[in-house]
Amino acid sequence: MAAHSQPLVVAASDEEVIRGWQAAMPGSPTPVLTPQADGTRLTWTGAATADAYDTRVRSGSGYTGSPQSNGTFGKASTQGDARWVHGDGTVDAFGFRTLHTDDRSALPRSAYQLGNLQVGRTAGAWSFAAGDVAPNFSRLSSALGVRGALGQVNLGPVALSGFTGRVAESWEALGRPVLRTQPVRTVHGGKLELPLGETLKVHATSQQYAQERLPNDSAAAGAPRAVSRNSTLGLQYAKGDLTLTGEAATSRLDDDVHGDREGHAGVVDGTWRMGTAALRFGAHHIDPGYTSLSQGATPGVEEAYVALDWPVVSWLTLGGDVRTSRNSTLATELMQAVVSRTRSAALNATVNFGSEWPGWSATLQRAVSESTSAGDQRQANEATSAGITYYGPVWNFQLARSRAVVENSSYPAGNSTTEGWTGNVRRNWAAAEAGAWTAAVGLSGRSQVQRMALGLRSEARDVAVQVSADRPGVANLSLAAAIGTLQQATDAAPVRTRSVQADVTVPIAGDAAQLKFYLRYSTRDGADPVLELMERTVGLQLAVRF
């Protein structure tokens, strides 16, 4: 019998390559793989746009009335994404996005902006990315965008991850402090993840950030020099119908201005499935002085909740949420801690009318909450809404009614009841031949009345019309017009608004490019000349895909 040696390299399937890349490069577009003669599969997608437009602004309050600028401007943007997939499954990638304009309302501090830049490789048990990366370790550790590097390696069952870089509002702000509106932070972090059997996985993280006030960084004059260190331990458990996640954390902040402080945090969340129903529960505690690199870890929050999602029968689904929370601010030398407590409950129901009424559904929602703060100040909120919806191939329809009540013991004059209606209807047309042409006309409206204490009353109403038409390979039309009124006091003159938005897009050179004409026009006027505003933009855009 002849011996068969195992191949040194086993080519990965397209699906395996795509899954590996998506895990290493979250948020990047999914590649379309094209086989090459040498076994490497290459894909390259890119786009470029060039705009020329004229904007005119007339404001009763001068330059503060509108964020737009008067003048004729140009704007150019580019983006690209390349993938090289080798025969052994290794993926190399490069992506970028840029913007260049002389319109200071679009880019206030620079004529050029590098919006996104990323280069990376995924190869078997490891992956690496540099540029704009997003380490998302856990809720209490790291979950943010970083301009730096992120890597991961699997050593058997153990997964090690790490990142380093800087947090800044733009790439340009890294090298030019004059462009900064917030201080830059230097960040580092690492994570170790280990499965313990088939049902339990544990992890440990450690991260640090340093925030400094630069001598020539006037925008950060109020930001102290601070260094924060943070460590967490967490677990994920899943067996049968029960899943649990939990994490405990500690942090220390060394602050040259406000002094040093420590903080602790802990979160537990779980789901228990009971047939078709799912019971969710959890408890969270985060000290006011806790610091981390996670945007989801809000300091000063304590809460516990229980929620239920229950498809009772095929046509009825019920949901509910009950929670209690305590929010507190960090006490400083100049201000005491502010503590507030909130209890809330919510109930929702969704009704599907079934096969006898296809496309029809109804919803009902009810929410109540009560908050108390220092001095036994109390605020109660109630909100109720109900709606009916129909979605079909020709007609779409939606109508909803809402009512909200606010009562505040410390400011009775602000007690209010707000009632409103919203609705829209849409008619669709399509040619009998698939892909020939489509068109639609829609009408939407809103009415809201707020009644306040002392007899005060405000009203808001608006109506909008939308028209669209598309003929593949010929042209695409989109038109929207709206009018509205806002009356903020019973005896005050209403403020009227009008707007028109139009786009006409014509493909050229097949589907490789398109030319778009666009118009944006809006006005606001009332009895007070200061509120008067007119904005109009007319432009032409050339877009090329490659």
C-alpha distance (Angstrom), angle and dihedral (degrees) to the residues before:
residue distance angle dihedral
M1 . . .
A2 3.76 . .
A3 3.78 117.2 .
H4 3.80 118.0 -120.2
S5 3.79 116.0 -151.9
Q6 3.79 119.8 -149.5
P7 3.81 114.8 -111.8
L8 3.78 115.1 -105.4
V9 3.81 90.9 -137.8
V10 3.79 125.9 36.6
A11 3.79 114.1 -161.7
A12 3.77 114.1 -127.6
S13 3.78 121.3 -130.7
D14 3.79 121.1 -111.7
E15 3.80 90.1 -108.1
E16 3.82 92.3 53.2
V17 3.78 91.7 48.1
I18 3.80 92.8 49.3
R19 3.82 92.8 47.6
G20 3.80 91.2 49.4
W21 3.78 92.5 49.4
Q22 3.80 94.0 47.5
A23 3.81 89.8 52.0
A24 3.80 92.1 50.7
M25 3.81 97.6 38.5
P26 3.81 108.1 35.8
G27 3.78 113.4 -169.0
S28 3.80 95.4 22.5
P29 3.81 117.9 123.4
T30 3.79 116.4 -96.7
P31 3.82 109.1 -101.3
V32 3.80 123.9 -121.3
L33 3.79 105.3 -140.2
T34 3.81 120.5 -140.6
P35 3.85 117.8 -170.0
Q36 3.81 116.1 -122.8
A37 3.80 129.5 -158.1
D38 3.83 94.0 -107.8
G39 3.81 93.7 51.2
T40 3.79 94.5 -100.7
R41 3.78 114.0 122.0
L42 3.78 114.5 -145.1
T43 3.77 131.4 -169.3
W44 3.77 127.8 177.8
T45 3.78 125.7 -179.3
G46 3.75 125.1 176.4
A47 3.77 143.3 157.6
A48 3.78 137.5 -166.0
T49 3.79 130.2 -169.7
A50 3.79 131.9 -169.0
D51 3.81 121.3 -166.4
A52 3.77 132.3 -170.5
Y53 3.79 114.4 -175.2
D54 3.77 143.1 159.0
T55 3.81 122.3 -140.4
R56 3.78 126.3 -166.4
V57 3.81 122.6 -172.4
R58 3.80 128.7 -175.6
S59 3.80 115.2 -178.2
G60 3.77 132.4 175.7
S61 3.81 90.0 -147.8
G62 3.80 97.4 49.2
Y63 3.78 123.4 -126.9
T64 3.81 92.6 -16.2
G65 3.79 92.6 65.0
S66 3.81 97.0 73.1
P67 3.81 136.3 25.3
Q68 3.82 90.2 -142.9
S69 3.80 126.7 91.7
N70 3.80 130.5 -133.9
G71 3.78 115.1 -115.7
T72 3.78 148.7 62.9
F73 3.78 114.1 -68.4
G74 3.77 143.8 178.1
K75 3.78 129.7 -143.3
A76 3.80 132.4 -173.7
S77 3.78 129.1 -175.9
T78 3.79 133.2 -179.5
Q79 3.77 134.3 -173.5
G80 3.76 134.2 175.9
D81 3.77 141.0 176.9
A82 3.81 126.0 -169.2
R83 3.82 130.2 -175.7
W84 3.79 127.8 -170.7
V85 3.82 112.1 -169.3
H86 3.79 114.1 -169.7
G87 3.77 127.0 -153.9
D88 3.81 93.2 -101.9
G89 3.81 91.9 55.3
T90 3.81 96.5 -99.5
V91 3.80 111.8 145.9
D92 3.81 125.1 -156.3
A93 3.78 118.8 -171.3
F94 3.76 142.7 -179.6
G95 3.80 129.4 -174.9
F96 3.79 138.2 170.0
R97 3.81 144.1 168.9
T98 3.83 127.0 -162.6
L99 3.80 138.7 -179.8
H100 3.81 129.7 -163.9
T101 3.81 124.9 -178.9
D102 3.78 143.4 144.6
D103 3.83 90.8 -143.7
R104 3.81 106.1 108.2
S105 3.80 91.7 -164.7
A106 3.83 87.1 65.6
L107 3.83 98.0 39.6
P108 3.82 107.8 16.4
R109 3.81 99.9 -176.0
S110 3.80 106.7 27.9
A111 3.79 140.1 26.5
Y112 3.81 92.4 -136.2
Q113 3.78 134.1 46.9
L114 3.78 131.6 -177.3
G115 3.77 99.0 -148.6
N116 3.79 99.7 -176.9
L117 3.80 137.4 2.4
Q118 3.79 127.7 174.5
V119 3.79 137.5 160.9
G120 3.78 125.1 175.6
R121 3.78 152.3 147.3
T122 3.81 133.3 -139.0
A123 3.80 115.5 -164.3
G124 3.78 123.5 166.3
A125 3.79 109.6 -69.5
W126 3.79 97.4 7.1
S127 3.78 141.6 51.8
F128 3.78 134.9 -173.4
A129 3.80 133.8 -170.8
A130 3.79 132.4 179.5
G131 3.78 131.4 -170.0
D132 3.79 118.2 33.4
V133 3.80 104.9 14.8
A134 3.80 132.9 165.1
P135 3.81 115.4 -147.7
N136 3.80 106.0 -163.3
F137 3.79 104.2 179.0
S138 3.80 101.3 152.1
R139 3.78 143.9 -44.6
L140 3.82 96.2 -85.8
S141 3.81 99.9 36.4
S142 3.81 122.9 39.3
A143 3.79 128.0 -10.7
L144 3.80 111.4 142.4
G145 3.78 145.4 95.3
V146 3.81 117.5 -86.0
R147 3.78 133.1 -174.0
G148 3.78 98.3 -140.4
A149 3.81 139.1 58.5
L150 3.82 135.6 -42.0
G151 3.78 126.9 -171.7
Q152 3.79 140.3 174.0
V153 3.80 133.6 -170.2
N154 3.81 129.7 -175.8
L155 3.81 114.7 -144.2
G156 3.76 101.1 -173.1
P157 3.80 106.4 -64.6
V158 3.81 92.5 -13.3
A159 3.81 119.5 92.0
L160 3.81 119.5 -161.2
S161 3.81 121.7 -167.9
G162 3.78 132.0 178.5
F163 3.78 141.4 170.3
T164 3.78 140.0 -174.5
G165 3.77 133.2 -179.4
R166 3.77 145.2 92.9
V167 3.79 133.4 -68.9
A168 3.80 111.4 -135.2
E169 3.78 136.3 149.6
S170 3.82 91.7 -117.3
W171 3.78 141.9 -2.0
E172 3.80 89.5 -109.9
A173 3.82 91.6 56.5
L174 3.81 90.2 61.5
G175 3.79 92.9 67.9
R176 3.80 101.2 27.1
P177 3.82 113.6 50.6
V178 3.80 91.1 -173.1
L179 3.81 88.1 72.0
R180 3.80 94.2 57.0
T181 3.78 124.8 108.4
Q182 3.81 92.3 175.4
P183 3.80 134.3 30.8
V184 3.79 121.3 -91.8
R185 3.80 119.7 -118.4
T186 3.80 126.6 -153.7
V187 3.81 109.2 -144.0
H188 3.81 138.1 -171.5
G189 3.78 132.2 175.1
G190 3.78 146.1 163.4
K191 3.79 138.3 -165.3
L192 3.80 134.5 -162.5
E193 3.80 118.2 -163.6
L194 3.81 124.6 -172.4
P195 3.83 131.4 175.5
L196 3.81 116.3 -138.0
G197 3.76 103.7 -161.3
E198 3.78 124.8 -41.7
T199 3.80 98.1 -56.9
L200 3.80 106.3 40.4
K201 3.79 133.1 60.0
V202 3.82 124.4 177.1
H203 3.78 131.7 -167.3
A204 3.79 140.5 -173.8
T205 3.80 126.5 -159.6
S206 3.78 137.1 -173.4
Q207 3.79 127.2 -173.5
Q208 3.76 141.2 165.1
Y209 3.77 138.4 -167.8
A210 3.79 132.2 -168.4
Q211 3.78 120.9 -158.8
E212 3.78 118.6 -171.0
R213 3.77 135.3 -176.9
L214 3.79 107.6 -128.8
P215 3.83 119.0 -145.0
N216 3.82 93.0 -125.1
D217 3.81 95.7 38.2
S218 3.79 101.9 99.3
A219 3.82 92.2 169.0
A220 3.81 89.5 64.1
A221 3.80 95.8 47.3
G222 3.79 91.2 120.8
A223 3.80 95.2 47.4
P224 3.81 115.8 97.8
R225 3.75 125.7 -142.8
A226 3.78 103.6 -98.5
V227 3.80 138.1 170.0
S228 3.81 120.8 -163.4
R229 3.81 128.3 -168.7
N230 3.76 122.0 -168.9
S231 3.83 134.9 -179.4
T232 3.80 130.9 -177.2
L233 3.81 140.5 -175.2
G234 3.79 119.6 -159.4
L235 3.77 145.7 167.3
Q236 3.79 141.5 -157.5
Y237 3.80 119.4 -155.4
A238 3.79 127.1 -176.1
K239 3.79 126.8 170.4
G240 3.75 127.6 149.2
D241 3.79 110.5 -41.6
L242 3.81 95.5 -15.0
T243 3.80 127.9 86.5
L244 3.81 124.8 176.0
T245 3.78 133.9 -177.2
G246 3.77 124.8 -175.7
E247 3.77 140.1 167.4
A248 3.80 137.6 -178.3
A249 3.79 122.8 -162.6
T250 3.77 144.0 179.8
S251 3.80 130.4 -164.9
R252 3.78 140.7 -174.6
L253 3.80 126.6 -159.9
D254 3.81 122.6 -162.9
D255 3.80 105.6 -159.7
D256 3.81 120.6 -179.7
V257 3.80 92.9 -158.5
H258 3.81 109.4 33.9
G259 3.79 98.6 27.1
D260 3.78 133.9 -112.3
R261 3.78 124.1 -56.7
E262 3.78 141.3 174.6
G263 3.77 130.5 -143.5
H264 3.78 140.1 -171.8
A265 3.78 133.5 -157.7
G266 3.78 140.1 -179.2
V267 3.80 134.2 -179.0
V268 3.81 133.2 -176.0
D269 3.81 124.9 -177.5
G270 3.78 130.2 172.9
T271 3.78 145.1 174.0
W272 3.79 126.5 -153.5
R273 3.79 117.1 -170.1
M274 3.79 116.8 -150.6
G275 3.77 106.2 -174.6
T276 3.79 105.8 -64.4
A277 3.82 93.3 -13.4
A278 3.81 125.0 87.2
L279 3.81 123.4 -155.4
R280 3.81 114.3 -158.9
F281 3.80 123.0 -168.0
G282 3.77 139.5 164.2
A283 3.78 150.4 151.9
H284 3.81 128.0 -142.5
H285 3.79 131.4 -170.5
I286 3.81 122.2 179.1
D287 3.81 120.0 169.0
P288 3.82 117.9 -128.4
G289 3.81 88.3 -120.0
Y290 3.81 95.8 50.0
T291 3.81 116.3 122.3
S292 3.79 129.7 -169.3
L293 3.79 144.4 143.2
S294 3.80 93.4 -104.4
Q295 3.77 119.5 105.9
G296 3.81 88.6 -158.4
A297 3.82 95.5 60.0
T298 3.81 103.3 86.7
P299 3.83 110.8 -170.3
G300 3.79 118.6 -125.0
V301 3.81 98.3 29.1
E302 3.80 125.5 132.8
E303 3.78 118.4 171.2
A304 3.78 144.8 151.1
Y305 3.79 126.1 -164.5
V306 3.79 145.2 176.9
A307 3.81 121.6 -163.0
L308 3.79 135.0 176.9
D309 3.81 132.4 -158.4
W310 3.80 110.1 -169.8
P311 3.83 128.1 174.1
V312 3.81 94.2 -158.5
V313 3.80 95.6 -176.7
S314 3.79 134.5 -13.9
W315 3.81 92.1 -83.8
L316 3.84 101.1 37.9
T317 3.82 131.3 59.9
L318 3.80 121.9 179.6
G319 3.78 129.0 -165.4
G320 3.77 134.8 -179.0
D321 3.79 140.4 177.0
V322 3.81 129.7 -167.9
R323 3.79 121.8 -179.5
T324 3.77 144.3 158.2
S325 3.79 124.6 -155.6
R326 3.77 143.2 179.0
N327 3.80 122.0 -154.8
S328 3.78 123.4 -167.5
T329 3.78 134.1 174.8
L330 3.79 125.6 -139.1
A331 3.79 114.4 -92.3
T332 3.81 114.9 -126.0
E333 3.79 136.2 -177.2
L334 3.80 89.4 -93.4
M335 3.80 102.0 37.7
Q336 3.77 137.4 37.0
A337 3.77 121.7 -130.0
V338 3.81 114.8 -85.9
V339 3.80 113.9 -141.7
S340 3.80 127.1 -168.5
R341 3.80 131.5 174.9
T342 3.78 126.6 -153.3
R343 3.78 133.9 -170.5
S344 3.78 118.8 -170.7
A345 3.78 142.2 170.9
A346 3.80 132.4 -172.3
L347 3.79 134.3 -172.1
N348 3.78 128.8 -172.9
A349 3.79 135.1 178.1
T350 3.80 130.9 -168.6
V351 3.80 121.9 -163.1
N352 3.82 122.9 -164.7
F353 3.79 111.0 -164.9
G354 3.79 93.2 -145.7
S355 3.78 134.4 -136.3
E356 3.79 93.3 -39.5
W357 3.82 89.2 62.0
P358 3.83 103.3 29.2
G359 3.79 115.9 -167.0
W360 3.82 95.1 17.2
S361 3.80 122.8 118.9
A362 3.80 138.5 156.4
T363 3.80 133.5 -154.3
L364 3.80 133.9 -160.5
Q365 3.81 124.9 -170.9
R366 3.79 131.6 -178.4
A367 3.83 126.0 178.7
V368 3.81 132.1 174.1
S369 3.80 131.3 179.5
E370 3.78 138.6 173.4
S371 3.80 124.6 -160.9
T372 3.79 128.5 -170.4
S373 3.79 128.6 -172.7
A374 3.80 140.4 169.1
G375 3.79 114.9 -29.5
D376 3.82 91.5 23.1
Q377 3.78 90.8 -77.0
R378 3.78 108.0 171.6
Q379 3.78 134.6 -162.2
A380 3.79 123.5 -177.3
N381 3.80 125.0 -167.4
E382 3.79 129.9 -168.8
A383 3.79 125.1 -178.0
T384 3.80 128.4 179.5
S385 3.79 128.4 176.3
A386 3.78 136.5 170.8
G387 3.76 130.8 -177.1
I388 3.78 144.9 172.0
T389 3.80 124.6 -148.5
Y390 3.78 137.3 -171.0
Y391 3.81 124.4 -170.3
G392 3.78 119.0 -176.7
P393 3.79 138.4 150.1
V394 3.83 92.3 -99.1
W395 3.81 107.8 21.4
N396 3.82 132.1 36.7
F397 3.79 121.5 -172.7
Q398 3.79 136.7 175.9
L399 3.81 132.7 173.8
A400 3.82 126.1 175.2
R401 3.79 137.1 177.5
S402 3.83 124.4 -159.9
R403 3.80 137.9 -176.6
A404 3.82 128.2 -174.9
V405 3.81 129.9 -177.2
V406 3.82 125.6 -165.3
E407 3.82 124.3 -171.5
N408 3.81 122.0 -179.1
S409 3.81 121.0 -176.6
S410 3.82 93.8 -161.1
Y411 3.81 94.0 50.4
P412 3.82 110.0 28.0
A413 3.80 91.0 169.6
G414 3.79 87.7 67.8
N415 3.80 94.7 57.5
S416 3.77 108.3 122.0
T417 3.78 147.2 170.6
T418 3.79 117.6 -148.3
E419 3.80 122.5 -167.2
G420 3.75 127.2 179.9
W421 3.79 149.6 166.1
T422 3.80 128.6 -148.0
G423 3.76 127.3 -177.1
N424 3.76 143.9 160.2
V425 3.78 138.2 -178.1
R426 3.80 128.4 -167.5
R427 3.80 133.4 -170.4
N428 3.82 119.9 -157.9
W429 3.80 129.3 -161.1
A430 3.79 128.9 -171.5
A431 3.78 134.8 175.2
A432 3.78 117.9 -109.4
E433 3.80 90.2 -117.2
A434 3.79 112.0 77.7
G435 3.81 111.7 -109.3
A436 3.81 94.6 8.2
W437 3.81 102.7 115.4
T438 3.80 141.3 -37.9
A439 3.79 134.6 -163.4
A440 3.79 137.5 178.6
V441 3.80 140.2 -175.3
G442 3.79 122.3 -161.5
L443 3.79 136.0 -175.3
S444 3.82 124.0 -165.9
G445 3.77 134.6 174.6
R446 3.78 143.5 177.4
S447 3.79 134.7 -162.8
Q448 3.80 124.5 -175.3
V449 3.80 130.9 174.7
Q450 3.81 123.8 -172.8
R451 3.79 119.4 -165.8
M452 3.78 115.8 -165.5
A453 3.77 135.7 -174.6
L454 3.81 118.6 -80.2
G455 3.80 89.5 39.2
L456 3.81 96.2 -73.6
R457 3.78 117.4 151.5
S458 3.80 136.4 -178.0
E459 3.79 129.2 -171.2
A460 3.80 133.7 -165.9
R461 3.79 126.3 -173.8
D462 3.78 132.8 168.0
V463 3.80 139.2 168.8
A464 3.81 127.5 -162.5
V465 3.80 135.5 -172.1
Q466 3.81 124.0 -157.9
V467 3.81 125.8 -167.2
S468 3.80 125.5 -178.5
A469 3.79 135.3 172.0
D470 3.78 132.5 175.2
R471 3.78 133.2 -171.9
P472 3.83 109.5 179.5
G473 3.77 111.1 -123.4
V474 3.82 92.5 9.9
A475 3.82 114.3 60.3
N476 3.79 146.3 -45.2
L477 3.81 123.3 -140.3
S478 3.80 128.2 -165.7
L479 3.80 123.2 176.4
A480 3.81 130.6 172.0
A481 3.80 130.1 174.8
A482 3.80 129.0 179.2
I483 3.79 139.7 178.9
G484 3.78 127.3 -169.1
T485 3.78 145.0 170.5
L486 3.80 131.8 -151.9
Q487 3.79 122.2 -168.2
Q488 3.80 111.4 -175.7
A489 3.81 98.6 -177.9
T490 3.78 133.9 29.8
D491 3.81 95.0 -115.3
A492 3.82 97.9 32.2
A493 3.78 125.0 105.7
P494 3.81 112.3 -107.5
V495 3.78 123.4 -108.1
R496 3.80 110.3 -126.5
T497 3.80 125.5 -153.4
R498 3.79 130.9 -169.8
S499 3.78 130.3 -179.8
V500 3.80 139.3 177.7
Q501 3.79 126.7 -170.7
A502 3.80 122.7 -177.4
D503 3.82 133.7 174.8
V504 3.80 127.6 -179.3
T505 3.81 115.1 -175.8
V506 3.80 124.3 -171.9
P507 3.83 122.1 -174.2
I508 3.79 117.6 -133.4
A509 3.80 130.0 -172.1
G510 3.79 89.8 19.7
D511 3.79 110.8 -72.4
A512 3.80 94.6 -29.6
A513 3.81 95.3 91.2
Q514 3.77 141.9 11.8
L515 3.78 137.7 -164.8
K516 3.81 119.0 -142.7
F517 3.78 130.6 -168.6
Y518 3.80 114.6 -162.4
L519 3.79 137.7 -175.9
R520 3.81 128.6 -168.4
Y521 3.80 118.2 -175.9
S522 3.80 130.2 166.4
T523 3.79 137.0 161.5
R524 3.78 136.5 -171.5
D525 3.79 124.9 -170.6
G526 3.78 139.6 161.2
A527 3.77 144.3 144.1
D528 3.83 91.6 -64.1
P529 3.84 110.5 72.0
V530 3.82 89.9 -153.8
L531 3.82 89.4 68.9
E532 3.80 94.3 54.5
L533 3.79 114.4 115.1
M534 3.79 137.6 165.8
E535 3.81 123.7 -175.5
R536 3.80 124.6 178.9
T537 3.79 130.2 172.5
V538 3.80 125.5 179.8
G539 3.77 118.5 -177.9
L540 3.78 149.6 159.7
Q541 3.80 123.8 -142.1
L542 3.78 131.1 -167.0
A543 3.81 114.1 -161.2
V544 3.80 123.7 -172.3
R545 3.81 126.5 -171.5
F546 3.77 122.9 -161.1
